[in-house]
């Protein structure tokens, strides 16, 4: 519908029918916005065009996404929505011998925001219109022929990830600015996001959305695929470019160009979102037959000083926020380090196959903090772990900010293989076994590293331990033949204040292990 027609409806509505006319005008305006959003569009397109769109968007007042979802789709429950499946054989790239295939997610249930998706061929972008032929609606009785301007909730890309004979799911973009990816042999777990705003702030979190996508159609033999996204929220607009390369480690080179339109209390760059219910250090809170339940078990940081720091994840009764100051970090990530299926005993969830994500800055990020937020949770269906980078200086309105980084969807972070790694953290009542000195705590930390047995026996390796509050009552270092590494036993007496605990192995005055870092809450 043309704008002149919309204005005509508005004039008639306001003059003739008062409040009812205003409601009619709003409906017609929404219909016009929907028609404009879903109409086939062909335009020249590249990253510069996307950046110009983001800058223009930031210069205008924020507009909420238009509600176009039919009630019958809103009313779908989780299982009914899952019963709507994409028909691969009808996909836009199917059967063309391309290295990737494109599939779409149907709107409905929790996913109620229609997102335009465009295909880019030789620098020309064309809108992909909704088609019922793309979907099998299963047992649902829906009037799908009325969904001409519906659009999609998101999309996913498939490729020959695990076998040359099959197109496995590689990456999905679905909901707000969330996306997930897989490397070879993995199953979905942890998610990444475009941006985090005011996470764990009393005023409430703001969730930016990717409001439109552009996907470059790959050529035969191409090793990667490029995705563009336009981000929007009440506080900020942004242009995102993703270059996605599948493999044993799947990588995404991300460039984010951001334009704040209002003050932001806390902005989180390269946010990661995961789940930790319980592990060795929290198992006593849950009456569960499984030894561990988590998508990630620790935060790993490679700071600007060359130190590797490992923070085991926890699920306490209280919100925990841990901040690690840094200058030009080399990387950080939420890792699923424990890959032993015997430690999970869940052959449906297969937690040992969940990806880790390592964030590698590709330019200087300057001063700031890596922040870890751990939210109390009693169910594994909830993501309760968030990690991101917060720049030291607050963002300014209408100023441009650029961040480049590489996401590694991996089993192990690309870190120094020669350094001893923390493989497990255990905790329990301290003091003499069986004496129930419950005001004391014992921590047992395993470090796995090369050629440690002789050096431990000769006393060449020592454990340096510390606590910011409370007292260290004792420490003991032993060789552990099961992991072919070291185990450190530490007795700690709290003083009812939050304490930062640290353990690191040293030889000849130098760190030979990651720094184990743990926050004790009274």
C-alpha positions as CSV (number, residue, x, y, z in Angstrom):
1,X,0.0,0.0,0.0
2,X,1.4,3.4,-0.9
3,X,1.9,6.1,1.8
4,X,-0.6,8.4,0.2
5,X,-3.3,5.8,0.7
6,X,-2.3,5.4,4.3
7,X,-2.6,9.1,4.9
8,X,-6.1,9.1,3.3
9,X,-7.2,6.4,5.7
10,X,-5.8,8.4,8.6
11,X,-7.6,11.5,7.6
12,X,-11.0,9.8,7.2
13,X,-10.6,7.9,10.4
14,X,-9.7,10.9,12.6
15,X,-12.4,13.2,11.2
16,X,-15.3,10.7,11.0
17,X,-15.0,8.2,13.7
18,X,-12.9,9.4,16.6
19,X,-11.3,6.7,18.7
20,X,-12.6,3.9,16.5
21,X,-11.2,5.7,13.5
22,X,-7.8,6.0,15.2
23,X,-7.8,2.2,15.8
24,X,-8.7,1.7,12.2
25,X,-5.9,4.1,11.1
26,X,-3.3,2.2,13.3
27,X,-4.4,-1.1,11.7
28,X,-4.0,0.3,8.2
29,X,-0.6,1.8,9.0
30,X,0.5,-1.6,10.4
31,X,-0.8,-3.3,7.2
32,X,1.2,-0.8,5.1
33,X,4.3,-1.5,7.1
34,X,3.9,-5.2,6.7
35,X,3.4,-4.9,3.0
36,X,6.5,-2.8,2.7
37,X,8.5,-5.2,4.8
38,X,7.5,-8.3,2.9
39,X,7.3,-7.0,-0.6
40,X,10.0,-8.3,-3.0
41,X,12.9,-5.8,-2.8
42,X,15.9,-5.8,-5.1
43,X,18.7,-3.4,-4.3
44,X,22.5,-3.1,-4.6
45,X,24.0,-4.4,-1.4
46,X,27.3,-4.8,0.4
47,X,28.7,-4.1,3.9
48,X,28.8,-0.3,3.4
49,X,25.1,-0.3,2.4
50,X,24.3,-2.2,5.6
51,X,26.3,0.2,7.8
52,X,24.5,3.2,6.2
53,X,21.2,1.5,7.0
54,X,22.2,1.1,10.7
55,X,23.4,4.7,10.9
56,X,20.1,5.9,9.4
57,X,18.1,3.7,11.7
58,X,19.9,5.0,14.8
59,X,19.0,8.6,13.7
60,X,15.3,7.8,14.1
61,X,13.2,7.0,17.1
62,X,12.9,3.3,17.9
63,X,9.9,1.6,16.5
64,X,8.7,-1.7,17.9
65,X,8.4,-4.6,15.5
66,X,4.9,-4.8,13.8
67,X,2.6,-7.5,15.2
68,X,1.5,-9.4,12.1
69,X,1.1,-12.9,13.6
70,X,-2.3,-14.6,13.1
71,X,-3.8,-15.7,16.5
72,X,-3.8,-19.4,15.5
73,X,0.1,-19.2,15.3
74,X,0.4,-17.3,18.6
75,X,-1.7,-20.1,20.2
76,X,0.6,-22.9,19.1
77,X,2.3,-24.6,22.0
78,X,5.9,-25.8,21.9
79,X,5.2,-29.2,20.5
80,X,2.7,-28.0,17.9
81,X,5.2,-25.4,16.7
82,X,7.9,-28.0,16.4
83,X,5.5,-30.0,14.2
84,X,5.9,-27.4,11.5
85,X,9.0,-28.6,9.6
86,X,10.9,-27.2,6.7
87,X,10.7,-29.3,3.5
88,X,14.3,-29.6,2.5
89,X,13.6,-30.6,-1.1
90,X,11.7,-27.3,-1.6
91,X,14.5,-25.1,-0.2
92,X,15.9,-22.3,-2.3
93,X,19.4,-23.8,-2.6
94,X,18.5,-27.5,-2.7
95,X,19.8,-29.6,-5.5
96,X,22.1,-26.9,-6.9
97,X,25.4,-28.6,-5.8
98,X,26.2,-25.7,-3.5
99,X,28.4,-26.1,-0.4
100,X,25.5,-24.8,1.8
101,X,21.7,-25.1,2.0
102,X,19.3,-22.5,3.4
103,X,16.3,-23.4,5.5
104,X,13.8,-21.2,7.4
105,X,12.0,-21.3,10.8
106,X,8.3,-20.8,10.8
107,X,6.7,-18.1,13.0
108,X,4.5,-19.1,15.9
109,X,4.5,-19.9,19.7
110,X,7.5,-18.1,21.3
111,X,8.7,-16.7,18.0
112,X,6.4,-13.9,17.0
113,X,8.6,-11.3,15.3
114,X,8.7,-11.5,11.5
115,X,12.3,-11.0,10.2
116,X,12.8,-10.2,6.5
117,X,15.5,-12.4,4.9
118,X,17.2,-11.4,1.7
119,X,19.4,-13.4,-0.8
120,X,22.5,-11.6,-2.2
121,X,23.8,-12.6,-5.6
122,X,26.6,-10.7,-7.3
123,X,26.0,-7.6,-5.1
124,X,22.2,-7.5,-5.7
125,X,19.9,-8.3,-2.8
126,X,16.4,-9.7,-3.3
127,X,13.8,-10.4,-0.6
128,X,12.8,-14.1,-0.1
129,X,9.0,-14.2,0.2
130,X,7.2,-16.5,2.4
131,X,5.9,-19.7,0.7
132,X,3.8,-22.5,2.2
133,X,5.6,-24.9,-0.1
134,X,8.7,-24.6,2.2
135,X,6.8,-26.2,5.1
136,X,5.1,-29.4,6.2
137,X,2.6,-28.3,8.9
138,X,2.3,-31.8,10.4
139,X,-0.9,-32.4,12.4
140,X,-1.6,-28.7,12.7
141,X,-4.9,-27.5,11.1
142,X,-3.8,-24.0,9.9
143,X,-4.9,-21.7,7.1
144,X,-1.4,-21.4,5.7
145,X,-2.7,-20.1,2.3
146,X,-3.5,-16.8,4.2
147,X,0.1,-16.2,5.2
148,X,1.2,-14.4,2.1
149,X,3.1,-11.7,3.9
150,X,4.0,-13.6,7.0
151,X,7.8,-13.8,6.6
152,X,10.0,-16.0,8.8
153,X,11.2,-16.3,12.4
154,X,14.8,-17.0,11.4
155,X,16.9,-19.3,9.3
156,X,19.5,-22.0,9.4
157,X,22.4,-23.1,7.2
158,X,23.3,-26.7,6.5
159,X,26.6,-28.1,5.1
160,X,28.5,-31.3,4.8
161,X,30.0,-31.0,8.3
162,X,30.3,-34.6,9.4
163,X,30.0,-36.5,6.1
164,X,30.3,-35.7,2.4
165,X,27.0,-37.5,1.9
166,X,24.8,-35.4,4.2
167,X,24.1,-31.7,4.9
168,X,24.2,-31.3,8.7
169,X,22.9,-28.3,10.4
170,X,25.7,-25.8,10.8
171,X,24.3,-22.5,12.2
172,X,20.9,-21.1,13.2
173,X,19.8,-17.5,13.8
174,X,16.5,-17.5,15.7
175,X,15.1,-15.1,18.3
176,X,16.3,-11.6,19.3
177,X,20.0,-11.5,18.3
178,X,20.7,-15.1,19.3
179,X,22.6,-17.6,17.1
180,X,24.1,-21.0,17.6
181,X,26.7,-23.0,15.6
182,X,28.3,-26.5,15.5
183,X,31.7,-27.9,14.7
184,X,32.3,-31.4,13.5
185,X,30.9,-34.0,15.9
186,X,29.0,-31.6,18.1
187,X,25.4,-31.1,19.3
188,X,23.7,-27.8,20.0
189,X,24.3,-26.2,23.4
190,X,25.7,-22.8,24.1
191,X,24.5,-19.7,22.2
192,X,26.0,-16.4,21.2
193,X,24.3,-13.1,20.8
194,X,24.8,-9.9,18.8
195,X,24.8,-7.7,21.9
196,X,23.9,-7.7,25.5
197,X,22.4,-4.6,27.2
198,X,21.9,-4.1,30.9
199,X,22.3,-7.8,31.8
200,X,21.9,-8.2,35.6
201,X,21.0,-4.6,36.1
202,X,18.2,-3.7,38.5
203,X,16.3,-1.7,35.8
204,X,15.9,-4.8,33.6
205,X,17.7,-6.2,30.6
206,X,17.1,-5.0,27.0
207,X,17.2,-7.6,24.2
208,X,18.2,-6.2,20.8
209,X,16.9,-8.0,17.8
210,X,18.3,-8.8,14.4
211,X,15.5,-7.1,12.4
212,X,16.7,-8.1,8.9
213,X,19.1,-10.5,7.3
214,X,21.1,-10.7,4.0
215,X,22.7,-14.0,3.1
216,X,25.2,-14.2,0.2
217,X,24.4,-17.2,-2.0
218,X,27.7,-19.2,-2.1
219,X,29.4,-20.4,-5.3
220,X,30.3,-24.0,-5.9
221,X,33.4,-25.0,-3.9
222,X,33.2,-22.0,-1.6
223,X,34.6,-22.8,1.9
224,X,32.6,-20.2,3.8
225,X,29.3,-18.3,3.8
226,X,28.7,-14.6,4.6
227,X,25.7,-13.4,6.6
228,X,24.7,-9.7,7.3
229,X,22.3,-8.6,10.0
230,X,20.7,-5.3,11.0
231,X,20.5,-5.0,14.7
232,X,17.9,-2.7,16.5
233,X,16.7,-1.9,20.0
234,X,15.5,1.1,21.9
235,X,19.1,2.0,22.8
236,X,21.1,1.2,19.8
237,X,21.3,0.2,16.1
238,X,24.1,-1.8,14.5
239,X,25.4,-3.5,11.4
240,X,26.8,-7.1,11.7
241,X,28.8,-9.1,9.2
242,X,29.5,-12.8,9.8
243,X,31.9,-14.9,7.8
244,X,31.2,-18.5,8.8
245,X,33.7,-21.3,8.0
246,X,32.7,-24.9,9.1
247,X,35.2,-27.5,10.2
248,X,36.6,-29.4,13.1
249,X,36.5,-26.0,14.7
250,X,33.8,-23.8,13.1
251,X,34.8,-20.1,13.1
252,X,32.8,-16.9,12.6
253,X,34.6,-13.7,11.9
254,X,32.3,-11.0,13.2
255,X,32.4,-7.3,12.6
256,X,30.0,-5.1,14.5
257,X,29.4,-1.4,13.8
258,X,27.3,0.2,16.5
259,X,25.4,3.5,16.8
260,X,23.9,4.2,20.2
261,X,20.7,6.3,20.2
262,X,20.5,6.7,24.0
263,X,22.5,6.2,27.2
264,X,23.3,2.6,28.0
265,X,24.2,1.6,31.6
266,X,26.1,-1.6,30.6
267,X,26.9,-2.8,27.1
268,X,28.1,-6.4,26.6
269,X,30.3,-7.1,23.5
270,X,30.5,-10.7,22.1
271,X,28.0,-12.1,24.7
272,X,27.8,-15.8,25.3
273,X,24.9,-17.5,26.9
274,X,25.0,-21.0,28.4
275,X,23.6,-23.4,31.1
276,X,25.2,-24.8,34.2
277,X,22.9,-26.7,36.6
278,X,25.4,-28.7,38.6
279,X,28.9,-30.3,38.5
280,X,31.5,-31.7,40.9
281,X,31.4,-28.5,43.0
282,X,27.6,-28.2,43.3
283,X,26.2,-31.7,43.1
284,X,24.8,-31.8,46.6
285,X,22.1,-29.3,45.8
286,X,20.3,-31.6,43.3
287,X,18.7,-35.0,43.8
288,X,19.6,-36.3,40.3
289,X,20.8,-39.6,39.1
290,X,23.3,-37.9,36.7
291,X,26.7,-36.8,38.1
292,X,26.8,-33.5,36.1
293,X,24.4,-31.4,34.0
294,X,25.8,-28.4,32.1
295,X,26.5,-27.0,28.6
296,X,29.6,-25.2,29.9
297,X,31.7,-25.8,33.0
298,X,34.1,-22.9,33.1
299,X,35.1,-19.4,32.0
300,X,38.5,-19.2,30.5
301,X,40.3,-15.9,30.0
302,X,43.6,-15.1,28.3
303,X,44.4,-11.7,29.6
304,X,46.6,-9.0,28.2
305,X,49.4,-9.9,30.6
306,X,49.7,-13.4,29.2
307,X,48.0,-15.1,32.1
308,X,45.4,-17.9,31.6
309,X,42.6,-17.8,34.2
310,X,40.0,-20.5,34.8
311,X,36.8,-19.8,36.7
312,X,34.7,-22.9,37.4
313,X,31.0,-22.2,36.9
314,X,28.7,-22.4,39.9
315,X,25.0,-22.4,40.5
316,X,24.4,-21.0,44.0
317,X,21.3,-19.7,45.6
318,X,22.2,-16.1,44.8
319,X,23.0,-14.1,41.8
320,X,26.8,-13.9,41.2
321,X,28.6,-11.3,39.2
322,X,32.3,-11.6,38.7
323,X,34.4,-9.0,36.9
324,X,37.9,-9.4,35.5
325,X,39.7,-6.2,34.7
326,X,41.9,-6.3,31.6
327,X,43.6,-4.3,28.9
328,X,43.5,-5.7,25.3
329,X,42.4,-9.2,26.2
330,X,43.7,-12.0,24.0
331,X,40.5,-14.0,24.4
332,X,37.8,-15.4,26.6
333,X,35.2,-18.1,26.4
334,X,32.7,-20.3,28.1
335,X,34.1,-23.8,27.8
336,X,32.8,-27.3,28.0
337,X,36.0,-28.8,29.1
338,X,34.8,-32.2,30.5
339,X,34.4,-34.5,27.5
340,X,33.9,-37.8,29.3
341,X,30.4,-39.3,28.8
342,X,30.8,-41.2,32.1
343,X,30.7,-37.9,33.9
344,X,27.2,-37.1,32.6
345,X,25.5,-40.5,32.0
346,X,22.9,-38.8,29.8
347,X,22.8,-40.5,26.4
348,X,20.0,-38.3,25.1
349,X,21.3,-34.9,25.9
350,X,25.0,-35.9,25.3
351,X,26.4,-32.9,27.2
352,X,30.0,-34.1,26.5
353,X,29.3,-33.1,22.8
354,X,28.3,-29.5,23.5
355,X,30.4,-26.8,21.9
356,X,32.7,-24.4,23.7
357,X,33.0,-20.8,22.4
358,X,36.2,-18.9,22.4
359,X,36.1,-15.2,21.6
360,X,39.3,-13.9,19.9
361,X,39.5,-10.1,19.5
362,X,40.9,-9.2,16.1
363,X,41.7,-5.6,17.0
364,X,42.6,-3.7,20.2
365,X,39.7,-3.5,22.6
366,X,41.5,-1.4,25.1
367,X,40.6,-1.3,28.8
368,X,37.5,-2.9,30.2
369,X,36.3,-6.1,32.0
370,X,35.3,-9.6,31.2
371,X,32.1,-10.1,33.2
372,X,30.6,-13.4,34.2
373,X,26.9,-13.5,35.4
374,X,25.7,-16.7,37.1
375,X,22.0,-16.8,37.7
376,X,20.4,-19.3,40.2
377,X,18.5,-22.0,38.4
378,X,16.7,-25.3,39.3
379,X,16.1,-26.5,35.7
380,X,18.4,-27.4,32.9
381,X,16.0,-25.8,30.3
382,X,17.1,-22.3,31.4
383,X,20.2,-20.6,30.2
384,X,21.6,-19.1,33.4
385,X,25.2,-18.2,32.5
386,X,26.3,-15.1,30.6
387,X,29.8,-13.8,29.7
388,X,30.8,-10.7,27.7
389,X,33.3,-7.8,27.4
390,X,32.4,-4.4,28.8
391,X,34.5,-1.5,27.5
392,X,35.8,0.8,30.3
393,X,34.4,4.0,28.7
394,X,30.6,4.3,28.4
395,X,29.3,4.5,24.9
396,X,28.2,7.9,23.6
397,X,25.0,8.8,21.7
398,X,25.4,8.9,17.9
399,X,29.1,7.9,18.0
400,X,30.3,5.0,15.9
401,X,31.8,2.0,17.6
402,X,33.5,-0.9,15.8
403,X,34.4,-4.3,17.2
404,X,36.1,-7.2,15.3
405,X,36.4,-10.6,16.7
406,X,36.5,-14.3,15.8
407,X,34.2,-16.9,17.4
408,X,35.7,-20.4,17.7
409,X,33.0,-23.1,18.1
410,X,35.3,-25.7,19.4
411,X,36.1,-28.5,21.8
412,X,39.3,-26.9,23.1
413,X,40.3,-23.2,23.1
414,X,43.3,-22.3,20.9
415,X,45.5,-21.8,24.0
416,X,49.0,-22.8,25.0
417,X,49.1,-26.7,25.0
418,X,52.2,-26.8,27.3
419,X,50.5,-25.2,30.3
420,X,48.7,-27.3,32.9
421,X,44.9,-27.0,32.7
422,X,42.3,-27.2,35.4
423,X,40.2,-30.3,34.7
424,X,38.0,-30.5,37.9
425,X,37.0,-28.6,41.0
426,X,35.6,-30.4,44.1
427,X,34.4,-28.9,47.3
428,X,33.1,-30.1,50.6
429,X,33.2,-29.7,54.4
430,X,36.7,-28.8,55.6
431,X,38.9,-29.9,58.4
432,X,39.3,-33.5,59.5
433,X,37.1,-35.9,57.6
434,X,33.9,-36.8,59.5
435,X,34.3,-34.1,62.1
436,X,31.6,-31.8,60.5
437,X,33.5,-28.6,60.9
438,X,31.0,-27.0,58.6
439,X,32.3,-23.5,59.0
440,X,35.4,-24.6,57.1
441,X,35.6,-25.6,53.4
442,X,37.9,-27.9,51.5
443,X,38.7,-27.3,47.8
444,X,40.3,-30.0,45.7
445,X,41.5,-28.9,42.2
446,X,42.9,-31.1,39.5
447,X,45.6,-29.8,37.1
448,X,46.5,-31.8,34.0
449,X,49.8,-31.1,32.4
450,X,52.8,-32.7,30.8
451,X,55.8,-34.3,32.6
452,X,54.8,-33.4,36.2
453,X,55.4,-36.6,38.1
454,X,59.2,-36.2,38.7
455,X,59.0,-32.5,39.3
456,X,56.3,-32.9,42.0
457,X,58.3,-35.7,43.7
458,X,61.4,-33.5,43.7
459,X,59.5,-30.5,45.1
460,X,60.2,-28.4,42.0
461,X,56.5,-27.7,41.5
462,X,54.7,-25.8,44.2
463,X,51.1,-24.6,44.7
464,X,50.6,-20.9,45.4
465,X,47.2,-20.3,47.1
466,X,45.5,-17.1,48.3
467,X,42.2,-15.7,49.5
468,X,41.0,-12.1,49.5
469,X,39.0,-12.7,52.7
470,X,39.1,-15.4,55.3
471,X,42.1,-17.7,56.0
472,X,44.0,-20.4,54.2
473,X,44.4,-23.1,56.8
474,X,46.5,-25.5,54.8
475,X,47.5,-26.7,51.3
476,X,48.9,-30.0,49.9
477,X,50.1,-30.9,46.5
478,X,50.1,-34.4,45.2
479,X,50.7,-36.2,41.9
480,X,47.5,-37.7,40.5
481,X,48.1,-40.8,38.5
482,X,44.5,-40.9,37.1
483,X,44.9,-37.6,35.2
484,X,48.7,-37.8,35.0
485,X,48.9,-34.4,36.6
486,X,48.6,-32.6,40.0
487,X,45.9,-32.3,42.6
488,X,45.9,-29.4,45.1
489,X,44.1,-29.7,48.4
490,X,43.3,-26.4,50.1
491,X,41.5,-25.8,53.5
492,X,39.7,-22.5,53.8
493,X,38.1,-20.8,56.7
494,X,35.6,-18.1,55.6
495,X,34.9,-14.9,57.5
496,X,31.4,-14.4,56.2
497,X,32.6,-12.0,53.5
498,X,32.8,-12.7,49.7
499,X,36.3,-14.1,49.0
500,X,38.2,-14.5,45.8
501,X,40.3,-17.7,46.0
502,X,43.2,-18.4,43.7
503,X,45.5,-21.4,43.1
504,X,48.3,-21.6,40.6
505,X,51.2,-24.1,40.0
506,X,54.7,-22.6,39.8
507,X,58.1,-23.8,38.9
508,X,61.2,-21.7,39.1
509,X,59.0,-18.8,40.0
510,X,56.9,-19.0,36.8
511,X,53.3,-20.0,36.3
512,X,53.1,-23.5,34.7
513,X,49.4,-23.7,35.0
514,X,46.2,-21.8,34.5
515,X,45.2,-19.7,37.5
516,X,42.2,-21.3,39.2
517,X,39.9,-18.5,40.4
518,X,36.8,-19.1,42.6
519,X,34.4,-16.8,44.2
520,X,33.2,-17.9,47.7
521,X,29.9,-16.5,48.8
522,X,29.0,-16.5,52.5
